[in-house]
Amino acid sequence: MIRVDAIEKRYGPQILFQDMSWHIRPGERIGLVGANGAGKTTLVRILSGHEEPDAGRVQKAKAVRIGYLPQEVMEFDEGTILESALEGMGEIARLEKEMHALAERLANHPPRREAEELTSRYGEIQDRFAAQGGYDLETRARTILTGLGFDPDNLERPLQELSGGWQMRVALARLLLADPELLLLDEPTNHLDLESLNWLEEFLQARTGAFVVISHDRYFLNRMVGRIAELSQGRLTLYSGNYDHYIQERERRFAAVEAAARNQAKEIEKITRFIDRFRSQATKARQVQSRIRMLEKMEKVKAPSSRQETVRFRFPQPPRGGQIVMNLEGLVKRYGDLTVYDGINFCLHREDRIALVGPNGAGKSTLLKVLAGVLPYEGGTRMPGHNTTLVYYAQHALDALHPRNTVLAEISQAADTAMQPQIRGLLAAFLFDANEWDKTVSVLSGGEKARLALAKMMLRPANLLLLDEPTNHLDLHSRDVLEEALAEYTGTICFISHDRYFINRIATTICEVDTNGLQLFPGNYDDYLARKARLAQESGRRDQQPATGTPRAATKAAAAEPATGPRTRQQKRREAEARQRFSLASRDTRKKIEKFENRIAEEEKRLRLVEYEMSQPASYQDSRKAQGTARLQSEIKARITDLTRRWEDLSEKLEGTEAQLEDDLRTIAGD
């Protein structure tokens, strides 16, 4: 599909990579990982053609289309959200334009022979237009935009009114609509909430095309990729499997190389001692020379130097507070005419670890700000518990940094005497090496300021942490440091995050925030998804799936992954064949399931409208009309029951196919 041969890229004296080769094959799903500054974005830009290598070449097949999503906000032309998403469909747009032009010429009643030629040409263009999905293009665009979180009723809104994050969603929608053979995605999950993240994963899983993705979202990498490409010190190393398997395999490789290096060092030391001992003895001259030549020819095993040193940090021991840490009773919060909360209750107890989840705009950040005491409210009470001390981390923490301070001075001022010895290690954990300690805060990037603010937060002995997206701007290593510290923290934590791996690691309770208020679910994020899936299955209603959940089929498919470990080439081929059989066998069933889910959702929407009408006193003033409405309600309920039964039958059929795939994969893994 695409191949890079012996490429090199430099920025001044810095060599990002040299003599690098890589072959990306059709259908591969690759996670590109590495430390900040390793050159991941540069490599992806070279693959996409946005940058040229200083040496070497990039080759791709003629018919391969490549789509690239950068990290930064793209520039868009004037237009609506929907128009901007459709802009990427150049060939279809050209065909449509030609069809209109031909239709106009035919409408002017040209001579018979010319009309026949125009009609023939129109039919040819129309066939190509239909074959490329031109007639359902707008429908697909609306579906993708809705999946990425846009209100379907607001797609005619001017794009320029949107924030940078929402504009990036439009850019992603444009790429997904174009459906190129190779997608190059640079941090695609940065601007997505949990609902949109899960939708994107399902969409990508259904694609047959290849993609290379740069991401710090370990949950995303574990679910989506079958290969990891690690870029470190100018070298690209490939690993089979998802992110967790990559971590295990990398450690195994490091350990093996380190052991080989140690053994070789012992051997060299032994040979050197022999040479030094017998160098002056004529009777040993031949043996000495033999060992000297042996050392000269020996290929030295270098101990791996790319392994990051593990940095551990603990929060200061927080002061002990009461059993109730913070209590909200009858909370009312409005923004103008919009009521976000109308009399809710919410209580945080000692050692609670609660993750707030829900769609954008549901009120998660509002709730956190009220808990922190930084946002006024219109009704109810906020009561901190006995001896509660809190730290609130959000984007405003960046504004609290002193622009003229150096990095070292800024964090030193926040640390008490007991914490002073740890501040340099903490800075290192959050990617500030000694060369950056003298930088002033004013010259730091937004990401660097966020990391510094988070490091400062970790110095304060509070017994309540309120965290709004604390892992934003952190690389995988820094996230590990934060997670380790929070895992050992003995206070109370309430946080918002779209990093599902982070939620699983830290949360013991999930609080779902939506238009119905707050609902608590014991356990981590995976437990929450499983509980919501069970509730949906019991009720037989698709719209009770969690906004941030995963459909049952996707969950089953993920469970069908074989145990990771070294696999032979034959095993990999047999696994690929098994997955292909599953894909072909389940394709029609999955399409029918989706069709029934859409029909059930439509009927339930009609039912809600009818029941609303029946709830109005005026509806009973005309008895004939009331009887007709009641009959309509019964008919809709009967249709929903029938559709649900057929949906369940198809779901059971799909589960049987998935179970067969799981059995096949286990058999292959055991051979």
Buried (B, 14 or more C-beta within 10 A) or exposed (E): BBBBBEBBBEEEEEBBBBEBEBEBEEBBBBBBBBBBEBBBBBBBBBBBEEBEBBEBEBEBEEEBEBBBBBBEBEEBEEBBBBBBBBBBBEEBBEBBEBBEEBEEBBEEEEEEEEBEEBEEBBEEBBEBBEEEBBEEBBEBBBBBBBBBBBEEEEBEBEBEEBEEBBBBBBBBBBBBBBBBBBBBBBBBBBBBBBBBBBBBBBBBBEEEBBBBBBBBBBBBBBBBBBBBBBBBBBBBBEBBBBBBBBBBBBEEEBEEBBEEBEEBEEEBEEBEEBBEEBEEEEEBEEEBEEBBEEEEEEEEBEBBEBBEEEBEBEBBEBEEBEEBBBBBEEBBBEEEEEEBBBEBEBEBBBBBBBBBBBBBBBBBBBBBBBBBEEBEBEEBEBEBBEEBBBBBBBBEBBEEBEEEBBBBBBBBEBBEEEBEEBBBEBBBBBBBEEEBBEBBBEEBEEBBBBBBBBBBBBBBBBBBBBBBBBBBBBBBBBBBBBBBBBEEBEBBBBBBBBBBBBBBBBBBBBBBBBEEBBEEBEBBBBBBBBBBBEBBBEEBBBEBBBBBBBBBBBBBBEEBBBEBEEBEEEBEEBBEEBBEBBBEBBEEBBEBBBEBBEBBEEBBEBBEEBEEBBEEEEBEEEEEEBEEBEEBBEBBBEBBEEBBEBBBEBBEBBEEBBEBBBEBBEEBBEE
